[in-house]
Amino acid sequence: MSIEPIACQHILDIKELKIAKEYVCEECIQSGSPWLHLRTCQTCGVTLCCDSSPNKHATKHFHRTGHPVVISAEPGEQWFWCYTDSSFAEY
């Protein structure tokens, strides 16, 4: 039995993807910290590190701004995550 991803309204409302311009976490660069994977905010387009990274900058960005949806900035990954609804969907 598999669980089907269900897109929430925040994800469904996205009409055009904001794609990472650079594959770095600017906040990690400023602090000299490493990161593992990157996520791009679909509200403002900033690319920040994921929750597997020490500083979890993408999640901190959500808590600071309320911007709900990110996409993976990793090559070959095509998915959305909505922080507000804990919703996942592929594209």
HELIX and SHEET records of a PDB file:
HELIX    1   1 GLN A    9  LEU A   12  1                                   4    
HELIX    2   2 GLU A   26  SER A   31  1                                   6    
HELIX    3   3 HIS A   57  THR A   65  1                                   9    
SHEET    1   A 5 THR A  47  CYS A  49  0                                        
SHEET    2   A 5 LEU A  38  CYS A  41 -1                                        
SHEET    3   A 5 VAL A  69  SER A  72 -1                                        
SHEET    4   A 5 TRP A  79  CYS A  82 -1                                        
SHEET    5   A 5 SER A  87  GLU A  90 -1                                        
END                                                                             
